[in-house]
Amino acid sequence: MRDAVTSLIKNYDVAGRYLDRNAIDSLKDYFESGKDRVTVATMISGNAAEIVRDSGTKLFEEVPELLRPGGNAYTTRRYSACLRDMDYYLRYASYALVAGNMDVLDERVLQGLRETYNSLGVPIGPTVSGIQIMKEMIKGMASEAGVDNTSFLDEPFDYMTRELGEVSV
Ligand SMILES: CCC1=C(C)/C(=C/C2=NC(=C\c3[nH]c(/C=C4\NC(=O)[C@H](C)[C@H]4CC)c(C)c3CCC(=O)O)/C(CCC(=O)O)=C2C)NC1=O
């Protein structure tokens, strides 16, 4: 598992080079956004249950078929599995935000996920919508909490969306 600093050092070490202008610029970006990353991670931790519940409600309003007989989230067991998955995406996104690196998502979340979803018939489209709903909700909360530039928040959610979206189900 890597973060913004260790991955940069690894790349420069492989090339046997001192940190140059580009490296310093990217380190500066990371450290300058550090306080906001921690603020947002704290905000997510403190509101995770609510974020998952409200995003789930919104998703099921948008795609009500999921909860009907034949839908993948039909039955209490599958409904709970769906919200649990949303919670996984949120928790790992908060780690990736702090790390400033998406490595943790590859290692812990995305590996083998498509195959699992395909074999269980979990639809990718609505999963992606659920991830994007959480992203928008968190961006709103972050601006309200005084985080001026919330663009760094897109990264983990869009990364998971892209990686999942490679499959057509
Ligand atoms: C930490 C990394 C991690 C992830 C990401 C993960 C996902 C994951 N989701 C699963 C199931 C599932 N995932 C969903 C999710 C949904 N169904 C829908 O209609 C919605 C679109 C969506 C919610 C947004 C459902 C319903 C199941 C159960 C499917 C079934 O058993 O038939 C399963 C199969 C095993 C199980 O049921 O626990 C895995 C492994 N597990 C992990 O350890």
Ligand as a Chemical Component Dictionary entry (heavy atoms), coordinates in Angstrom:
data_LIG
# 
_chem_comp.id                   LIG 
_chem_comp.type                 NON-POLYMER 
_chem_comp.pdbx_formal_charge   0 
_chem_comp.three_letter_code    LIG 
# 
loop_
_chem_comp_atom.comp_id 
_chem_comp_atom.atom_id 
_chem_comp_atom.alt_atom_id 
_chem_comp_atom.type_symbol 
_chem_comp_atom.charge 
_chem_comp_atom.model_Cartn_x 
_chem_comp_atom.model_Cartn_y 
_chem_comp_atom.model_Cartn_z 
_chem_comp_atom.pdbx_ordinal 
LIG C1  C1  C 0 -13.755 -4.239  1.090  1  
LIG C2  C2  C 0 -13.857 -4.735  -0.288 2  
LIG C3  C3  C 0 -15.095 -5.553  -0.568 3  
LIG C4  C4  C 0 -16.083 -5.274  -1.473 4  
LIG C5  C5  C 0 -16.177 -4.064  -2.325 5  
LIG C6  C6  C 0 -17.013 -6.358  -1.442 6  
LIG C7  C7  C 0 -18.138 -6.487  -2.249 7  
LIG C8  C8  C 0 -19.039 -7.594  -2.348 8  
LIG N1  N1  N 0 -20.364 -7.416  -2.557 9  
LIG C9  C9  C 0 -20.972 -8.631  -2.573 10 
LIG C10 C10 C 0 -22.355 -8.879  -2.722 11 
LIG C11 C11 C 0 -23.395 -7.961  -2.993 12 
LIG N2  N2  N 0 -23.288 -6.664  -3.361 13 
LIG C12 C12 C 0 -24.527 -6.118  -3.560 14 
LIG C13 C13 C 0 -24.693 -4.732  -3.971 15 
LIG C14 C14 C 0 -25.663 -4.086  -4.705 16 
LIG N3  N3  N 0 -26.752 -4.657  -5.283 17 
LIG C15 C15 C 0 -27.476 -3.705  -5.936 18 
LIG O1  O1  O 0 -28.525 -3.919  -6.556 19 
LIG C16 C16 C 0 -26.876 -2.366  -5.817 20 
LIG C17 C17 C 0 -26.622 -1.755  -7.156 21 
LIG C18 C18 C 0 -25.599 -2.636  -5.043 22 
LIG C19 C19 C 0 -25.441 -1.686  -3.843 23 
LIG C20 C20 C 0 -25.118 -0.286  -4.275 24 
LIG C21 C21 C 0 -25.481 -7.125  -3.276 25 
LIG C22 C22 C 0 -26.998 -7.027  -3.312 26 
LIG C23 C23 C 0 -24.771 -8.294  -2.928 27 
LIG C24 C24 C 0 -25.345 -9.657  -2.584 28 
LIG C25 C25 C 0 -25.628 -10.407 -3.856 29 
LIG C26 C26 C 0 -26.071 -11.808 -3.600 30 
LIG O2  O2  O 0 -25.539 -12.478 -2.673 31 
LIG O3  O3  O 0 -26.933 -12.265 -4.336 32 
LIG C27 C27 C 0 -19.983 -9.635  -2.386 33 
LIG C28 C28 C 0 -20.242 -11.129 -2.364 34 
LIG C29 C29 C 0 -20.105 -11.729 -0.985 35 
LIG C30 C30 C 0 -21.064 -11.117 0.004  36 
LIG O4  O4  O 0 -22.281 -11.104 -0.254 37 
LIG O5  O5  O 0 -20.582 -10.638 1.020  38 
LIG C31 C31 C 0 -18.775 -8.997  -2.274 39 
LIG C32 C32 C 0 -17.418 -9.662  -2.119 40 
LIG N4  N4  N 0 -16.583 -7.251  -0.501 41 
LIG C33 C33 C 0 -15.423 -6.810  0.042  42 
LIG O6  O6  O 0 -14.758 -7.375  0.944  43 
# 
loop_
_chem_comp_bond.comp_id 
_chem_comp_bond.atom_id_1 
_chem_comp_bond.atom_id_2 
_chem_comp_bond.value_order 
_chem_comp_bond.pdbx_ordinal 
LIG C1  C2  SING 1  
LIG C2  C3  SING 2  
LIG C3  C4  DOUB 3  
LIG C3  C33 SING 4  
LIG C4  C5  SING 5  
LIG C4  C6  SING 6  
LIG C6  C7  DOUB 7  
LIG C6  N4  SING 8  
LIG C7  C8  SING 9  
LIG C8  N1  DOUB 10 
LIG C8  C31 SING 11 
LIG N1  C9  SING 12 
LIG C9  C10 DOUB 13 
LIG C9  C27 SING 14 
LIG C10 C11 SING 15 
LIG C11 N2  SING 16 
LIG C11 C23 DOUB 17 
LIG N2  C12 SING 18 
LIG C12 C13 SING 19 
LIG C12 C21 DOUB 20 
LIG C13 C14 DOUB 21 
LIG C14 N3  SING 22 
LIG C14 C18 SING 23 
LIG N3  C15 SING 24 
LIG C15 O1  DOUB 25 
LIG C15 C16 SING 26 
LIG C16 C17 SING 27 
LIG C16 C18 SING 28 
LIG C18 C19 SING 29 
LIG C19 C20 SING 30 
LIG C21 C22 SING 31 
LIG C21 C23 SING 32 
LIG C23 C24 SING 33 
LIG C24 C25 SING 34 
LIG C25 C26 SING 35 
LIG C26 O2  DOUB 36 
LIG C26 O3  SING 37 
LIG C27 C28 SING 38 
LIG C27 C31 DOUB 39 
LIG C28 C29 SING 40 
LIG C29 C30 SING 41 
LIG C30 O4  DOUB 42 
LIG C30 O5  SING 43 
LIG C31 C32 SING 44 
LIG N4  C33 SING 45 
LIG C33 O6  DOUB 46 
# 
